Amino acid sequence: MLDDFMTRATLAGVGVACAAAPLGCFVVWRRMAYFGDATAHAAILGVALSLMFEMSIFPGVLMVALLMALVVTILSQRGYAMDTLLGVLSHSALAFGLVAVSFLSGIRIDLMAYLFGDILAVSRIDLAVIWGGAALVVALIAWRWSALLASTLNEDLAYASGLDPKREQLVLTLSLAITVAVAIKVVGVLLIAAMLIIPAAAARGLARTPESMAVTAALIGAFSAVAGLQGAYVFDTPAGPSIVCVAAICFVLFDVLGLRKRRQG
């Protein structure tokens, strides 16, 4: 079954959706969209370093994405304006990554594949990495779900309950870095944030509880991956952007449905 490239691509897309969905809900609730974007942009620098030291792409991207997330977390606690800080680090990391790639001599690299993804070229090893990373992210979020939710809703309440919001922020940071590392092959650096935010935003108007929102977001993300791949195959369009387009259409449709329900209620 895994000999078919479309089957591998579909499984890869669903795996990324499973990882991005619960994490995307917290990104939406905490208004961390630009935070995810900055971490994703740093992935190009991770790709360049991985190729430079002749190592696998996954650990290089994971280390740089995690480093970026940690730097943002530390500097934001020192009084820097978050939007300015993220803007500087996000675009700087992307620029340094692209410059570093240009210095790699004798190595052929398809930048478009890393910027917009190359899901159709996913191998069995890539599939194992994606699903392994997705399982780890889901396990982390499930393990700390109540604590993460309390810290997101009210930090003072979290402190009163004996929780440490900074530790929960670190869990989210680690999960975000893992998600970026496994998703770069599927949707690319420039579209990772879209897969984090759009399915979660689409699910918000349909769900009544945080748990149902996470599950609904996963279903929307998985549907977007399957439908986007089929659309790319039929219309000969780029697979990664096609997946995001389907997610965006779902957001528009469900947002309209959500508005109608609220008005009728």
Summary of the structure (lengths in Angstrom):
residues: 265
radius of gyration: 18.2
end to end distance: 47.2
largest distance: 63.3
contacts: 938
relative contact order: 0.17
helix: 82%
strand: 0%
